[in-house]
Amino acid sequence: MIGLPGYTYHLEFTERLLPGALPPPHPDNLLVFYFDLPAEYSRAIHQLTIIGAKQVQPSNPYWAEKAQTYEDPDGNRIVLCKGVFKK
C-alpha cells in the first residue's frame, strides 16, 4: 500500500491466492499518472520504451489527445498524461 501523509487516498497492490482465472481487465480500468514537467513526462515515456512496454490506443478518445496509454502483459493499462490534474 502506498499513500502520502495527510491525503485521503492510497494505491494498494493485491494478489489473488485462490486458484482460477480472473476476468480480463476492462480497457477503461486505468492507472493515470500526471506529469506537470515536460522533461519528466518524456523520461517516463522513454523508460517504458526501454522496457518494451506496449503502447495501445485508448478506448476513451479523451486520453488520445492528452496522453499515452500502455498495456501490461495481463491487459492492465496505465496512462501517462501531460499536465496537471484538474478537478
Secondary structure, 3 states (H helix, E strand, C coil): CEECCCCCCEECCCCCCCCCCCCCCCCCCEEEEEECCHHHHHHHHHHHHHCCCEEECCCCHHHHHHEEEEECCCCCEEEEEECCCCC
